[in-house]
Amino acid sequence: MKRAVRRFFDSLNGAKKYLFFVAIILICVVALCLGIYAQFFYKYSDTDALMMGINIGSQKNAEEIDALKSNFNNLFTNSIIGENVNSKIERLRTENNNLVFTTYDLVNEDENFYSINAKIPILNIKTDKAQEINADIKTEFYDMANNVMRRTEGLTVYTVNYASFINNDVISIAIKASLKEEGKSEKLTVKTYNYSISEQKLLSLTDLINLKGTTVNKVQNTINEDIKKAYNNARIIAEEFGNLYERDLSSDIYKVESTDTFFLTNDGYVYVIYAYGNKDYTNEMDVVIF
């Protein structure tokens, strides 16, 4: 090895020697600049030390995307996937190092009036925005569960499960709730939160589109195509079995800027959810993935 190195340096004569040392100096300067940028200017340095950005996912064909959609309900494991244990992130609850974990595990039943099985998460980060998110989760799901347990008419079944992922700087939480009241159709709702660790704020769908390096137009086209396909499939099924949930293809709810239910997985896919139960008594839902 030493001989090979010696022979290499002996071969550097004249201009070659100067070019070699210039190249070494340039490499050192670039490395120094990157180090300074990462240390003092790169806003994701706490979670992305190598400055590689989020995992944006591999390209999948239509069949593979359909397989992801079919597996949608299996994502709700009441745990976080892709955990980041960066010590610089101040935890709200020090007894659990996970950035998301189950804070309320409600299992209760009255055979005449209610059945509750609710796993409700907490964002385990000590910032004002995280506290706002946790307060909203409590109001939406914990308070609802307690309201159901106070009912004394009819039988109500309420279940809550969540999925959570961390993809570098982004923590995503998706909470799915099913409410079945006696005499009414099942109401299936989904609420999501996408939190930037470095910026301490919630991210919009456009933010995730930019992080993935795609464009709003491309994503909008994907949404339009998928919803139109769901619309056509629903009409075909309704012709045979009835009970059509009518989608309005011209509705603004399908516009990127109006979409508020979405999450990013640890392996780089963005799930856009149109849970019609968020507004109506229905369990109909469309899932778009890019």
Secondary structure, DSSP 4 states (H G I P E B T S, - for coil): -HHHHHHHHHT--THHHHHHHHHHHHHHHHHHHHHHHHHHT-TTTTT-TT-----------HHHHHHHHHTGGGG--SSEES----TTSPPS-TT--SSEEEEEEEEEEETTTEEEEEEEEEE---SHHHHHHHHHHIIIIIHHHHHHTT--SS-EEEEEEEEEEEETTEEEEEEEEEEEETTS--EEEEEEEEEETTTTEEPPHHHHHHHTT--HHHHHHHHHHHHHHHHHHHHHHHHHH-------TT-GGGSGGG---EEE-TTS-EEEEEEGGGTSS---EEEEE-
